[in-house]
């Protein structure tokens, strides 16, 4: 029996899907409410079709699709767009004849079932064998309002980069090409493997004139466009998610971080987002520090170092320590796909045992994050 994974953090929508599957005995239904859980289930199950939303609290659905291109490139993927999201229409109709299929909420269960059958038929006919086309993926960047560097590898082993800010294309690079020339070249690639990373400050200059829809040879159905306020709404929604999760993070941190408080010179611990916002913190009595300022600055250093050394072939940063006259700052990252995009920031006195703190953080982080997963 074919297994179908539905990923959606709207529990009402998931309940409707579950109810529909009770009367449809062709598939085994698997559900997830976040990207981390979805990745775990993808790794442990032999899935036939994925259906996912785009908007999630920590990692968006595009991160999940990028994971699919690297690990399960031939599995058909149904994109469940929100009601306020515009839907792309491709002039060559590839939006319904490839790996990606776009479905807009609210939809009946019958439409979802039909999309699943379409995906299975395409797979059985071998039309998903070559994986995802770049142009079919590009409109999703605009819909999600994503800020990132996107590494693209083609089926021919070519590698290029896109740079986006709030869903707008800033630049592209491939070999000795840059700007529109590189963007048009990469947009035509098939069988792509995708990987996201943060956008560095040095890559925020506008060097292209071509917009994403032109590159994708697509238009928005019925003239719809992503609303500019959607980016503000995304930021508002993200902050709302963070506020709701902060109390749980604080509680989990207080529960598991007692051992750090016994370390000589311990000054504090904070959990921050990938953007450098403090989500939870613990400051030792008598210590006057601002984790808000420290987190923002250290996070920028961490991100820039990770970007630089990745380009040099050394991979992303896992941890960072900075020694100052007032103490030692330690930042420990988490596994992006299995633990969420959090960073742990510890501050100890100069005479403190930094090695012990780093060792304990490796043990504490999975325990703390398991409390909120």
C-alpha distance (Angstrom), angle and dihedral (degrees) to the residues before:
residue distance angle dihedral
X1 . . .
X2 3.81 . .
X3 3.80 116.1 .
X4 3.81 120.0 -138.7
X5 3.82 122.8 -164.0
X6 3.82 117.0 -153.8
X7 3.82 115.4 -167.4
X8 3.80 116.4 -167.2
X9 3.81 133.5 134.2
X10 3.82 91.4 -154.2
X11 3.78 99.8 95.6
X12 3.81 92.8 -166.9
X13 3.80 90.1 59.5
X14 3.81 91.1 46.6
X15 3.81 90.7 51.2
X16 3.81 90.4 53.4
X17 3.80 90.0 49.8
X18 3.81 91.6 49.5
X19 3.80 90.5 50.3
X20 3.79 90.8 51.2
X21 3.80 93.1 49.8
X22 3.82 90.4 55.8
X23 3.79 88.0 71.3
X24 3.79 94.9 39.9
X25 3.78 110.4 73.2
X26 3.81 98.0 178.7
X27 3.81 95.9 87.6
X28 3.77 143.1 42.0
X29 3.81 108.9 -129.6
X30 3.81 121.9 -138.8
X31 3.81 120.4 179.0
X32 3.80 137.2 -165.4
X33 3.80 132.3 179.8
X34 3.81 98.7 -156.5
X35 3.79 140.7 29.4
X36 3.82 95.3 -107.7
X37 3.80 92.1 56.2
X38 3.81 90.6 44.2
X39 3.82 91.8 54.2
X40 3.81 90.8 49.9
X41 3.81 91.3 51.9
X42 3.79 92.9 45.4
X43 3.79 89.6 55.1
X44 3.79 94.7 47.8
X45 3.82 100.6 40.6
X46 3.77 135.6 59.4
X47 3.80 96.5 -126.1
X48 3.79 128.1 -169.2
X49 3.82 103.0 -171.2
X50 3.82 136.0 16.5
X51 3.81 123.5 -155.6
X52 3.81 115.1 -175.3
X53 3.77 141.8 169.5
X54 3.79 119.8 -132.8
X55 3.81 104.7 -136.7
X56 3.81 117.7 72.5
X57 3.84 134.4 153.4
X58 3.82 99.9 -107.0
X59 3.81 114.1 4.1
X60 3.80 117.2 24.4
X61 3.78 125.3 -134.2
X62 3.80 91.1 -98.9
X63 3.80 89.2 68.7
X64 3.79 87.9 55.3
X65 3.80 91.9 49.8
X66 3.81 90.1 49.8
X67 3.80 88.2 52.6
X68 3.81 88.5 51.8
X69 3.82 92.6 53.3
X70 3.80 90.5 55.6
X71 3.79 99.4 41.2
X72 3.83 111.1 18.4
X73 3.82 104.7 20.0
X74 3.81 97.5 160.2
X75 3.83 97.9 51.1
X76 3.84 109.9 108.0
X77 3.81 112.8 -117.2
X78 3.80 124.9 -153.7
X79 3.81 114.7 -157.6
X80 3.81 111.5 -148.0
X81 3.81 102.9 -155.3
X82 3.79 120.3 -158.5
X83 3.79 118.1 -111.9
X84 3.83 90.8 -105.5
X85 3.81 94.1 47.7
X86 3.82 117.2 99.2
X87 3.79 116.0 -122.7
X88 3.82 119.5 -131.6
X89 3.78 121.6 -129.3
X90 3.81 117.2 -158.3
X91 3.78 118.9 -148.8
X92 3.81 91.5 -138.4
X93 3.84 92.4 45.4
X94 3.81 92.3 -122.1
X95 3.79 89.3 139.7
X96 3.79 87.4 80.6
X97 3.79 101.8 32.7
X98 3.80 103.6 53.7
X99 3.78 142.5 50.2
X100 3.82 93.7 -63.3
X101 3.81 123.1 65.9
X102 3.81 121.0 179.3
X103 3.80 120.8 -142.5
X104 3.79 123.1 174.9
X105 3.81 126.6 -145.1
X106 2.91 134.7 -89.2
X107 3.79 93.7 47.9
X108 3.77 133.7 155.3
X109 3.78 118.7 -111.1
X110 3.79 87.3 -115.8
X111 3.82 90.8 63.6
X112 3.80 91.1 49.6
X113 3.81 90.9 48.8
X114 3.81 90.0 49.6
X115 3.81 90.9 51.0
X116 3.81 90.1 50.7
X117 3.80 91.2 51.6
X118 3.82 90.1 48.0
X119 3.80 89.9 53.3
X120 3.79 92.6 49.3
X121 3.80 92.0 48.2
X122 3.81 91.2 50.3
X123 3.79 89.8 49.3
X124 3.81 92.7 48.8
X125 3.81 90.2 49.0
X126 3.80 89.7 52.7
X127 3.82 94.5 -116.5
X128 3.82 93.0 126.5
X129 3.80 94.1 47.7
X130 3.81 93.9 98.1
X131 3.80 94.3 51.0
X132 3.80 130.4 -135.9
X133 3.81 128.4 -11.5
X134 3.79 115.8 -132.9
X135 3.79 95.2 -133.0
X136 3.82 92.4 56.7
X137 3.80 90.2 55.7
X138 3.82 98.7 46.7
X139 3.85 99.0 78.9
X140 3.80 89.3 58.2
X141 3.81 89.6 65.1
X142 3.80 89.0 59.7
X143 3.81 93.6 44.2
X144 3.80 92.1 50.9
X145 3.82 92.5 43.6
X146 3.77 87.8 -134.2
X147 3.81 126.4 -171.7
X148 3.79 110.7 -160.4
X149 3.75 151.1 101.2
X150 3.80 110.3 -98.0
X151 3.79 118.5 -155.9
X152 3.81 111.9 -155.1
X153 3.80 125.3 -165.2
X154 3.78 118.5 -174.7
X155 3.77 129.4 -147.3
X156 3.81 86.4 -103.1
X157 3.83 90.9 60.9
X158 3.81 92.9 -107.6
X159 3.81 116.5 143.9
X160 3.79 129.8 -152.8
X161 3.80 140.5 156.2
X162 3.81 137.2 -129.0
X163 3.82 122.2 -162.6
X164 3.81 118.8 -154.3
X165 3.79 135.6 -179.2
X166 3.81 118.4 -167.7
X167 3.80 90.9 -22.5
X168 3.81 94.4 -48.9
X169 3.80 121.7 118.7
X170 3.80 111.1 -120.6
X171 3.79 103.0 170.7
X172 3.80 146.8 -25.3
X173 3.80 132.8 -150.2
X174 3.79 132.3 -162.2
X175 3.80 124.3 161.3
X176 3.82 104.4 -47.0
X177 3.82 93.0 -21.4
X178 3.80 124.5 102.5
X179 3.79 137.5 176.1
X180 3.81 122.6 6.8
X181 3.80 95.0 -7.1
X182 3.81 92.3 56.2
X183 3.83 92.4 41.6
X184 3.80 93.2 54.6
X185 3.79 91.3 47.2
X186 3.83 94.9 50.9
X187 3.82 93.1 42.5
X188 3.80 89.2 64.5
X189 3.79 95.3 56.8
X190 3.78 121.7 116.9
X191 3.77 131.1 -158.0
X192 3.80 91.1 29.7
X193 3.78 128.8 -175.8
X194 3.80 112.8 -152.5
X195 3.80 134.6 -159.5
X196 3.82 128.0 177.7
X197 3.79 127.2 -148.2
X198 3.83 133.7 166.9
X199 3.79 119.4 -76.9
X200 3.80 110.5 -112.3
X201 3.81 122.1 -140.4
X202 3.80 92.2 -113.8
X203 3.82 91.4 60.7
X204 3.82 98.3 52.8
X205 3.80 96.4 94.1
X206 3.81 117.5 113.0
X207 3.82 108.5 -117.5
X208 3.82 102.5 153.8
X209 3.79 134.2 70.2
X210 3.81 99.2 -173.0
X211 3.80 115.0 96.0
X212 3.80 124.5 -138.6
X213 3.80 97.0 -107.5
X214 3.79 91.2 54.4
X215 3.80 90.6 50.1
X216 3.80 90.0 49.3
X217 3.81 92.7 46.6
X218 3.76 86.8 -127.8
X219 3.78 142.5 118.2
X220 3.78 135.0 -157.3
X221 3.78 112.6 -95.9
X222 3.81 114.0 -105.7
X223 3.79 90.0 3.4
X224 3.81 93.4 -68.7
X225 3.79 118.4 155.7
X226 3.78 134.1 -173.2
X227 3.80 105.3 -90.4
X228 3.79 116.4 -121.7
X229 3.78 89.4 -131.9
X230 3.80 88.1 59.2
X231 3.81 87.5 77.6
X232 3.80 90.0 53.2
X233 3.77 89.7 45.2
X234 3.80 89.8 51.3
X235 3.81 90.4 53.1
X236 3.80 90.4 47.0
X237 3.80 91.4 48.7
X238 3.82 91.5 48.2
X239 3.81 91.8 51.2
X240 3.80 89.5 47.7
X241 3.79 90.8 52.8
X242 3.79 89.8 48.1
X243 3.80 93.1 50.4
X244 3.79 91.0 51.1
X245 3.79 91.3 47.9
X246 3.81 96.2 43.7
X247 3.80 95.5 77.6
X248 3.81 90.8 51.5
X249 3.81 91.0 47.7
X250 3.81 90.9 48.2
X251 3.79 91.2 50.0
X252 3.81 92.8 47.0
X253 3.81 92.3 46.6
X254 3.82 92.6 50.3
X255 3.79 89.5 49.0
X256 3.80 96.9 52.5
X257 3.81 107.1 25.6
X258 3.82 99.3 71.3
X259 3.80 91.4 106.7
X260 3.82 90.9 61.2
X261 3.78 90.9 54.0
X262 3.80 89.0 61.3
X263 3.82 91.9 58.7
X264 3.79 114.0 107.6
X265 3.79 109.5 -108.1
X266 3.83 95.7 16.4
X267 3.80 109.1 162.7
X268 3.79 105.0 168.1
X269 3.78 152.6 -46.1
X270 3.80 131.2 -134.7
X271 3.79 137.1 -177.7
X272 3.79 112.9 -144.7
X273 3.79 137.2 -176.5
X274 3.81 124.5 -114.7
X275 3.84 87.2 -98.2
X276 3.81 91.5 56.9
X277 3.82 98.9 -104.0
X278 3.81 116.7 145.0
X279 3.82 109.9 -119.0
X280 3.81 98.9 173.1
X281 3.80 134.3 -1.2
X282 3.79 143.6 -177.8
X283 3.79 120.2 -162.1
X284 3.79 122.4 -168.3
X285 3.80 116.4 -119.1
X286 3.78 112.3 -89.2
X287 3.79 94.2 17.7
X288 3.79 117.9 124.2
X289 3.78 109.0 -159.6
X290 3.77 135.1 135.0
X291 3.77 109.5 -136.8
X292 3.80 88.5 -175.7
X293 3.81 92.9 66.5
X294 3.80 94.8 34.5
X295 3.81 92.7 50.3
X296 3.80 95.0 50.4
X297 3.82 94.8 49.3
X298 3.82 96.7 41.1
X299 3.78 91.5 45.4
X300 3.82 91.1 55.3
X301 3.81 90.6 50.3
X302 3.80 91.0 47.8
X303 3.81 92.6 49.4
X304 3.82 94.2 46.3
X305 3.82 92.3 48.4
X306 3.79 91.2 48.4
X307 3.79 92.1 50.8
X308 3.82 93.2 46.7
X309 3.79 97.6 48.0
X310 3.80 92.5 43.1
X311 3.80 87.9 59.0
X312 3.80 89.1 50.4
X313 3.79 90.6 55.2
X314 3.81 97.7 -106.7
X315 3.81 96.2 110.2
X316 3.79 130.3 -127.7
X317 3.79 124.7 -36.5
X318 3.79 115.7 -97.8
X319 3.79 97.6 -176.3
X320 3.79 141.0 2.6
X321 3.81 132.6 -161.2
X322 3.80 126.2 -167.4
X323 3.79 121.9 -168.5
X324 3.80 115.3 -151.9
X325 3.80 134.2 168.8
X326 3.81 89.8 -101.1
X327 3.79 98.5 46.0
X328 3.80 149.1 -60.6
X329 3.80 122.9 -61.9
X330 3.81 116.5 -156.3
X331 3.79 124.0 -171.0
X332 3.80 119.7 -171.1
X333 3.82 120.7 -172.0
X334 3.79 128.2 -151.2
X335 3.79 131.4 -129.3
X336 3.81 101.4 -86.9
X337 3.81 97.0 -144.6
X338 3.79 101.7 36.6
X339 3.80 105.0 32.9
X340 3.79 107.6 25.2
X341 3.79 128.5 -105.6
X342 3.81 100.3 -67.8
X343 3.80 131.1 135.8
X344 3.79 125.5 -154.4
X345 3.79 117.9 -145.4
X346 3.81 121.3 -163.8
X347 3.81 127.1 -177.3
X348 3.82 122.9 -162.9
X349 3.79 136.0 167.4
X350 3.79 118.5 -89.9
X351 3.82 91.8 -104.3
X352 3.83 91.8 49.9
X353 3.80 124.5 113.7
X354 3.80 102.3 -101.2
X355 3.80 93.6 175.7
X356 3.81 91.5 55.4
X357 3.81 91.3 49.5
X358 3.81 92.0 50.3
X359 3.80 91.0 48.6
X360 3.79 92.6 49.5
X361 3.80 92.8 46.9
X362 3.81 89.7 58.6
X363 3.80 88.2 56.7
X364 3.81 96.7 39.9
X365 3.81 100.2 46.9
X366 3.84 97.6 67.7
X367 3.81 90.4 45.1
X368 3.79 93.0 51.3
X369 3.82 94.5 45.2
X370 3.79 92.1 47.0
X371 3.81 87.2 64.7
X372 3.83 92.2 63.0
X373 3.83 102.3 34.9
